[in-house]
Amino acid sequence: MTDNTSLRMGRLYGVGLGPGDPSLMTVRAVQVIAEADVIAYHSARHGRSIARSIAAAHLRADHIEEPLVYPVTTGTTDHPGGYQGAMDEFYAESAARLAVHLDAGRTVAVLAEGDPLFYGSYMHMHKRLADRYPTEVIPGVTSVSAAAARLGAPLVEGEEVLTVLPGTLPEEELTARLASADSAVVMKLGRTFPAVRRSIERAGRLADARYVERATMSGERTGTLADMDPESVPYFSVAVLPSRVGRVQAPSGQADHTPSSGEVVVVGTGPAGPLWLTPETRGALASAEDLVGYTTYLDRVPVRPGQRRHGSDNKVESERAEFALDLARRGRRVAVVSGGDPGVFAMATAVLEVASADPYRAIPVRVLPGVTAANAAAARAGAPLGHDYAVLSLSDRLKPWEVIAERLRAAAAADLVLALYNPGSAVRNWQVGKARELLLEHRAPDTPVVLGRDVGGSAESVRIVRLAELDPAQVDMRTILIVGSSQTVTVRRGAGEGGGEEIVWTPRRYPEPSAPSESPSKPLSEPLSEPSPESPAAK
């Protein structure tokens, strides 16, 4: 801008003051305050401003002061728009007051505790004014950094990830995020403290949690979060879950806990990498001291300093379970790592079988669910598991083929969709051919079959073939098969070559036995307005 209006226009500054100790203000912050014409700051209705008190030594008698007094903080309001409406109106009015000074050519410095753009009130002025006036933001030391400094505890180290959360989040959401965090800081405590404490405890992190109140200010208080009286916790306090890397580890083979503190958590990593992990599983993997599992599945888990990894072959499930329980009996926190869901043809049964016998009966064992290969492949293909289905393993390593064949016939005769695990390997692929023959006794040759291989991985392949065309040579141990029922439908959607992408789905409703079967191309379907018949237990 080069017109006369722009030449007279003032400049807006958002000035970060740091966590509270005036000596932690930056040189640039002091300089901007000294040069400003107008000093603006927020306060509650009582009129006392923490931001102003931090910068008080640098204010001049000729400074124009603009107190921006919140209409409501923790109380209620009769504003027709409720709390949010009252605050939006307040921010708009405050921005208009500052704009009058800026239009008059005055420099305006808006003071902000900590950093202006880190949960700061200044940002509401910034969003309303920065596109209209020259603006500069002066960063400040955050309360997060100040809290870590006062505790003398590293926040994050190496490849750890720091998560910063507002205590105002819903309790369930806060618990989930804390469970999956490496290190975390929860801000805005005060009246939220009881819920925050419960969330930290449910996430299994209460023993590590620290508390910092008014860091670097008069009245500063630090301590163990579990020891804090909820009635004494102010808004300007934070909960800190510091770096896990700093935990002292015992030499290999020695326990650094009492025997009663050891446990085994059996986790499912889903069908592939980190994107498939649940928050609960992430938290269990992060807090474990020892990881035990098939090497392929252990490789999906990020390496953490101080954590011991015990990989083994995929055919020693009982030995692996006993090894994990022995570690826990010595006081170690152990995660047994499975692919998919640990309770579906995986390690949960092996661990519980061993744990049900002496001398492991007293060892705590938890099983955390994961996304199954069947669910992952079904989602990629569409919704083939939308109605009743059966899950079978074609491996005859732990049960005779005669049993497998009998179960295949029964499930096929019942017209169930089939999810077939472990269909073949480098030395075993004849079962796929035999299964196809058995199924063709009950299913039409054009029944859709989903072949999902390495779903979620770098070599993912999901194809839909017809049952009569199922080729055993295209199936290996990394493949799962989903065989449709008589009602399963394939449809091409989209405008791509050949009519678009082919998807497969099974209707939720099954034809009445006395009624003529509906054409698979026109399945009966529930109206969208009706509640779904599926139940959480079915998942």
C-alpha positions in Angstrom: 0.0 0.0 0.0 1.3 3.5 -0.9 -1.7 5.8 -0.4 -2.0 8.3 2.4 -4.2 6.0 4.4 -1.5 3.2 4.5 1.2 5.8 5.4 -0.8 6.8 8.5 -1.7 3.2 9.5 -0.4 1.9 12.8 1.3 -1.4 13.5 0.0 -4.3 15.5 2.2 -6.4 17.8 1.3 -9.6 19.6 3.9 -9.7 22.4 4.7 -12.9 24.2 5.7 -12.2 27.8 6.8 -15.7 28.8 5.5 -17.8 31.7 5.4 -15.2 34.4 8.8 -14.2 35.6 9.5 -10.8 34.1 13.2 -11.7 33.7 12.1 -14.3 31.1 10.7 -11.7 28.7 12.7 -11.5 25.5 14.8 -8.4 24.6 12.5 -7.9 21.6 9.4 -8.0 23.7 10.8 -5.3 26.0 11.8 -3.2 23.0 8.3 -3.4 21.4 6.6 -2.4 24.6 8.9 0.6 25.0 8.1 1.8 21.5 4.4 1.2 21.5 1.8 3.9 21.8 -1.0 1.6 23.1 -0.7 -1.3 25.5 -3.7 -3.7 25.4 -4.1 -6.7 27.8 -6.9 -9.1 28.8 -8.3 -9.5 32.2 -11.3 -11.0 34.1 -14.0 -8.7 35.5 -12.0 -8.1 38.6 -9.7 -6.0 36.4 -6.4 -7.7 37.5 -4.3 -8.7 34.5 -1.5 -11.2 34.8 -0.1 -10.0 31.5 0.1 -6.4 32.7 1.7 -7.4 35.9 4.5 -9.2 34.1 5.2 -6.2 31.9 4.5 -3.6 34.6 8.2 -2.5 34.9 8.3 -1.5 31.2 5.1 0.5 31.1 5.3 4.3 30.8 3.0 6.9 32.2 2.2 8.2 28.7 1.2 4.7 27.4 -2.4 4.5 26.4 -3.8 1.4 28.1 -6.7 -0.7 26.7 -7.9 -3.3 29.2 -9.8 -6.0 27.4 -12.1 -7.3 30.1 -13.7 -10.7 29.4 -17.5 -10.6 29.8 -17.5 -14.2 31.2 -14.8 -16.7 32.3 -16.0 -19.6 34.4 -19.5 -18.3 35.2 -22.7 -18.3 33.2 -24.1 -15.7 30.8 -27.5 -14.6 29.6 -26.2 -13.7 26.1 -28.6 -15.1 23.5 -25.7 -16.9 21.8 -24.6 -18.5 25.1 -20.9 -18.5 26.1 -19.6 -18.7 22.5 -21.8 -15.9 21.4 -20.7 -13.7 24.3 -17.1 -14.3 23.5 -17.4 -13.8 19.8 -19.1 -10.4 20.5 -16.4 -9.5 23.0 -13.6 -10.3 20.5 -15.2 -8.3 17.7 -15.7 -5.3 20.0 -12.1 -5.5 21.3 -10.7 -5.7 17.8 -12.8 -2.7 16.8 -11.4 -0.7 19.8 -7.8 -1.6 18.7 -8.6 -0.7 15.1 -9.5 2.8 16.1 -5.9 3.3 17.4 -4.4 1.6 14.3 -6.4 3.7 11.9 -5.1 6.8 13.8 -1.5 5.6 13.1 -0.7 4.4 16.7 1.4 1.3 17.4 -0.6 -1.2 19.4 1.1 -3.9 21.5 -1.2 -6.7 22.7 0.4 -8.4 25.7 0.0 -12.2 26.1 1.3 -14.6 28.7 3.5 -17.3 27.3 3.5 -17.3 23.5 0.8 -15.2 21.7 -0.2 -18.0 19.3 -0.1 -20.9 21.8 -3.6 -21.0 23.4 -3.3 -17.2 23.8 -6.1 -14.7 23.7 -4.1 -12.5 21.4 -4.8 -14.9 18.5 -8.4 -13.7 18.4 -7.2 -10.1 17.7 -4.7 -11.5 15.2 -7.4 -13.3 13.2 -9.5 -10.1 13.1 -6.8 -7.5 12.4 -3.7 -9.1 10.8 -5.1 -9.0 7.3 -5.8 -5.2 7.6 -2.7 -3.8 9.4 1.0 -4.5 9.4 1.5 -7.1 12.1 4.4 -8.8 13.9 4.2 -11.5 16.5 6.9 -11.7 19.2 7.3 -15.3 20.4 7.5 -16.0 24.1 8.6 -18.9 26.4 5.6 -21.1 26.9 4.3 -22.5 30.1 5.1 -26.0 28.8 8.8 -25.2 28.6 8.7 -23.4 31.9 7.0 -26.4 33.6 9.7 -28.8 32.3 12.4 -26.5 33.4 11.0 -26.2 36.9 10.6 -30.0 37.2 14.1 -30.6 35.8 12.6 -33.3 33.6 13.2 -33.8 29.9 9.9 -33.5 27.9 10.9 -35.5 24.8 14.1 -37.2 23.7 15.2 -38.8 20.4 12.2 -39.7 18.3 9.6 -39.3 21.1 6.5 -37.2 20.3 5.2 -34.4 22.6 1.4 -34.1 22.8 -0.1 -30.9 24.2 -3.8 -31.2 25.2 -6.4 -28.8 26.7 -7.9 -30.2 29.9 -11.3 -29.1 28.5 -11.4 -32.1 26.1 -14.1 -34.7 26.8 -12.8 -37.2 29.3 -13.0 -40.2 26.9 -11.1 -38.3 24.2 -8.5 -37.1 26.7 -8.0 -40.7 27.9 -7.5 -42.0 24.4 -5.0 -39.4 23.5 -3.0 -39.8 26.7 -2.9 -43.6 26.3 -1.2 -43.2 22.9 1.2 -40.4 23.8 4.9 -40.7 24.4 5.1 -37.5 26.5 2.3 -35.1 27.2 1.3 -31.8 28.8 -2.3 -31.1 29.8 -3.1 -27.4 30.1 -6.1 -25.5 31.5 -6.7 -27.4 34.7 -8.6 -25.7 37.5 -12.2 -27.0 37.4 -11.2 -29.7 34.8 -8.6 -31.3 37.2 -10.8 -34.2 38.5 -11.5 -35.3 34.9 -7.9 -34.9 33.8 -6.7 -36.9 36.8 -9.1 -39.7 36.0 -8.1 -39.7 32.3 -4.4 -39.9 33.3 -5.1 -42.8 35.7 -7.2 -44.7 33.1 -4.4 -44.2 30.6 -2.1 -45.9 33.0 0.1 -42.9 33.5 -0.7 -41.6 37.0 2.5 -42.9 38.5 4.5 -40.8 36.1 2.4 -37.6 36.1 3.8 -34.4 37.6 2.1 -31.2 38.5 3.2 -27.6 38.0 1.3 -24.5 39.2 2.2 -20.9 38.2 5.6 -21.9 36.8 8.2 -19.1 37.4 5.6 -16.9 39.2 5.1 -16.1 42.9 3.0 -18.9 44.4 4.7 -21.6 42.2 4.0 -25.1 43.3 5.3 -28.5 41.9 4.8 -32.0 42.9 3.3 -35.4 42.1 -0.1 -35.0 40.4 -1.6 -37.9 42.3 -1.0 -36.0 45.6 -2.8 -32.8 44.6 -6.1 -31.7 46.2 -8.5 -30.9 43.4 -10.0 -28.0 45.3 -6.5 -26.3 45.4 -5.8 -26.5 41.6 -6.0 -23.2 39.7 -6.5 -22.6 36.0 -2.8 -21.6 35.6 -1.4 -25.1 36.2 -0.4 -28.0 34.0 -0.1 -31.8 34.2 3.2 -33.1 32.8 3.9 -36.7 31.6 7.7 -36.4 31.0 9.9 -38.4 28.7 9.9 -42.1 29.1 13.5 -42.4 27.9 14.8 -41.1 31.2 13.4 -44.0 33.2 16.2 -46.0 34.8 16.4 -49.5 33.4 17.7 -52.4 35.4 20.6 -54.5 33.9 19.4 -57.3 31.6 18.0 -60.2 33.6 17.4 -58.1 36.8 14.0 -56.8 37.9 13.7 -53.1 38.6 10.2 -53.5 40.2 8.6 -55.5 42.9 7.3 -58.9 41.5 3.7 -57.7 41.9 4.2 -54.9 39.5 4.9 -57.1 36.5 2.2 -57.8 33.9 1.7 -59.1 30.4 -0.4 -57.1 27.8 -1.2 -59.0 24.6 -1.7 -56.4 21.9 -2.9 -56.6 18.3 -1.1 -54.3 15.8 -3.7 -54.7 13.1 -2.9 -56.0 9.6 0.0 -53.6 8.9 1.8 -50.6 10.4 1.2 -47.7 12.9 -1.9 -46.3 11.1 -3.8 -49.4 12.3 -2.9 -49.2 16.0 -5.6 -48.2 18.5 -4.6 -45.5 21.0 -4.8 -48.1 23.8 -2.4 -50.4 22.0 0.0 -47.4 21.3 0.0 -46.6 25.0 0.7 -50.2 26.0 3.5 -50.6 23.5 5.1 -47.3 24.7 4.9 -48.2 28.4 6.2 -51.7 28.1 9.8 -52.5 29.1 9.9 -55.7 27.0 8.4 -56.5 23.7 7.9 -60.2 22.8 6.7 -61.5 19.5 7.1 -62.9 16.1 9.9 -60.9 14.5 7.8 -59.7 11.6 5.2 -58.2 14.0 7.9 -56.7 16.2 9.3 -54.8 13.2 6.0 -52.9 13.0 6.6 -51.3 16.4 8.9 -48.2 16.7 12.2 -48.7 18.5 12.3 -46.9 21.8 15.5 -46.4 23.9 15.7 -48.7 26.9 13.0 -51.0 25.6 14.1 -54.7 25.1 12.8 -56.6 22.1 12.7 -60.4 22.1 11.9 -61.7 18.6 11.3 -65.3 17.6 9.9 -67.7 14.9 6.2 -67.9 14.2 5.9 -71.5 15.3 6.9 -71.2 18.9 3.7 -69.6 20.4 3.7 -71.6 23.7 7.4 -71.0 24.3 7.0 -67.3 23.5 4.1 -67.0 26.0 6.0 -68.7 28.7 9.0 -66.5 28.1 6.8 -63.4 28.4 5.2 -64.6 31.6 8.6 -65.4 33.1 9.6 -61.8 32.5 6.5 -60.5 34.1 7.0 -62.8 37.1 10.3 -61.0 37.6 8.5 -57.6 37.7 8.8 -56.6 34.0 6.1 -54.8 32.1 5.7 -57.0 29.0 3.8 -56.5 25.7 3.3 -59.6 23.6 2.9 -58.4 20.0 0.5 -60.0 17.6 -0.7 -59.1 14.2 -4.3 -58.3 13.6 -6.4 -59.0 16.7 -4.5 -61.1 19.3 -7.6 -63.1 20.0 -8.2 -64.3 16.4 -5.8 -67.1 15.5 -3.1 -65.3 17.4 -1.2 -65.0 20.7 -3.9 -64.2 23.2 -5.0 -67.9 23.5 -1.4 -69.1 23.8 -0.6 -66.6 26.6 -3.8 -67.3 28.5 -3.3 -71.1 28.2 0.1 -70.9 29.8 -1.0 -68.2 32.3 -3.8 -70.5 33.5 -1.3 -73.0 34.9 1.1 -72.7 37.8 3.3 -70.9 38.4 1.8 -68.0 36.4 -1.8 -67.8 37.7 -1.1 -64.7 39.7 0.5 -62.8 36.8 -1.9 -60.0 35.5 -2.7 -60.6 31.8 -4.6 -58.1 29.6 -5.7 -58.5 26.0 -6.1 -55.4 23.9 -8.1 -55.7 20.6 -6.8 -54.9 17.2 -8.2 -54.6 13.6 -8.5 -58.1 12.1 -7.3 -59.1 8.7 -10.9 -60.0 7.8 -12.2 -56.5 8.7 -9.4 -54.8 6.9 -9.8 -56.8 3.7 -13.6 -56.4 3.8 -13.3 -52.6 4.2 -11.0 -52.4 1.2 -13.4 -54.4 -0.9 -16.6 -52.8 0.2 -18.8 -54.6 2.8 -18.9 -58.3 2.2 -19.3 -59.0 6.0 -22.5 -57.0 6.2 -24.5 -60.0 7.3 -23.8 -63.2 9.3 -20.4 -64.7 8.6 -18.0 -67.4 9.9 -14.3 -67.2 10.4 -12.2 -70.4 9.8 -8.5 -71.2 9.5 -7.5 -73.6 6.6 -4.3 -74.5 8.4 -4.2 -78.2 9.4 -1.2 -77.7 11.7 -3.3 -77.6 14.9 -6.4 -79.5 13.7 -7.0 -82.3 11.1 -8.3 -81.5 7.7 -11.4 -83.6 8.2 -12.5 -81.1 10.9 -11.9 -78.2 8.6 -13.8 -79.8 5.8 -16.8 -80.6 8.0 -16.9 -77.0 9.3 -16.6 -75.6 5.7 -19.6 -77.8 4.6 -21.7 -76.7 7.6 -20.9 -72.9 7.1 -21.5 -73.2 3.4 -24.8 -75.0 3.9 -25.9 -72.3 6.3 -25.2 -69.7 3.5 -22.8 -67.8 5.7 -20.1 -65.5 4.2 -16.8 -67.1 5.0 -13.5 -65.4 6.1 -10.8 -67.9 5.5 -7.5 -67.4 7.3 -4.1 -69.2 6.7 -5.3 -70.5 3.3 -1.9 -71.5 2.0 1.8 -71.3 2.2 4.9 -72.1 0.2 4.6 -75.8 1.2 0.8 -76.0 1.6 -1.6 -74.8 -1.0 -3.8 -77.9 -1.7 -6.3 -76.8 0.9 -7.4 -73.9 -1.2 -8.4 -76.2 -4.1 -10.2 -78.6 -1.7 -12.0 -75.7 -0.1 -13.1 -74.4 -3.5 -14.5 -77.9 -4.4 -16.4 -78.1 -1.1 -17.9 -74.6 -1.4 -19.0 -75.2 -5.0 -21.3 -77.9 -3.7 -23.3 -75.1 -2.0 -22.4 -71.9 -3.9 -22.9 -70.7 -7.5 -19.7 -70.6 -9.6 -20.0 -66.8 -9.9 -20.0 -66.3 -6.1 -17.6 -63.4 -5.4 -14.4 -64.1 -3.5 -12.2 -61.3 -2.1 -8.4 -62.0 -2.1 -6.8 -59.5 0.2 -3.0 -59.7 0.5 -0.8 -57.6 2.7 -3.7 -55.2 3.4 -2.3 -51.9 4.7 1.2 -52.9 3.7 3.5 -51.7 0.9 2.5 -54.8 -1.3 -1.2 -54.5 -0.7 -3.4 -56.2 -3.3 -7.2 -56.6 -3.1 -8.9 -58.4 -5.9 -12.4 -59.8 -6.5 -12.7 -63.1 -8.4 -15.4 -65.7 -8.9 -15.4 -68.9 -6.8 -15.0 -71.2 -9.9 -12.0 -69.1 -11.0 -10.2 -69.1 -7.6 -6.6 -70.1 -8.3 -4.6 -71.7 -5.4 -1.4 -70.5 -7.0 -2.5 -66.9 -6.2 -2.9 -67.5 -2.5 -0.2 -67.6 0.3 0.0 -67.1 4.1 -0.3 -63.3 3.7 -3.6 -63.7 1.9 -7.1 -63.8 3.4 -10.1 -65.0 1.5 -13.6 -63.7 1.9 -16.2 -65.9 0.1 -19.6 -64.4 -0.4 -23.0 -65.9 0.4 -25.8 -66.4 -2.1 -26.9 -62.8 -1.4 -23.5 -61.1 -1.8 -23.4 -58.6 -4.6 -20.7 -57.1 -6.8 -21.3 -53.7 -8.4 -19.1 -51.4 -10.5 -19.2 -47.8 -9.3 -17.7 -44.7 -10.8 -16.9 -43.5 -14.3 -13.6 -45.2 -14.7 -12.5 -47.6 -17.5 -14.8 -50.7 -17.6 -17.5 -49.0 -15.6 -15.5 -48.0 -12.6 -14.3 -49.8 -9.5 -15.8 -53.1 -8.6 -17.0 -53.4 -5.0 -18.6 -56.2 -3.1 -21.3 -56.1 -0.3 -23.7 -58.4 1.5 -27.2 -57.1 2.3 -28.1 -56.7 5.9 -31.5 -58.4 5.5 -31.9 -62.0 4.4 -35.0 -63.2 2.4 -37.8 -64.9 4.4 -37.7 -68.7 3.9 -41.2 -68.8 2.5 -40.7 -66.0 0.1 -39.0 -66.3 -3.3 -35.3 -65.4 -3.1 -34.6 -61.9 -4.2 -32.2 -61.4 -7.1 -28.7 -60.7 -5.8 -28.6 -57.6 -8.0 -31.6 -56.2 -6.1 -31.1 -57.1 -2.5 -33.4 -56.0 0.3 -32.0 -53.2 2.3 -33.0 -51.4 5.5 -34.1 -47.8 5.1 -31.4 -45.4 6.1 -33.6 -43.8 8.7 -34.0 -47.1 10.7 -31.5 -48.1 13.3 -28.9 -50.6 12.2 -29.4 -54.2 13.5 -25.8 -54.7 14.1 -24.6 -54.7 17.7 -21.3 -53.7 19.3 -20.9 -57.3 20.5 -21.0 -58.6 16.9 -17.8 -56.7 16.1 
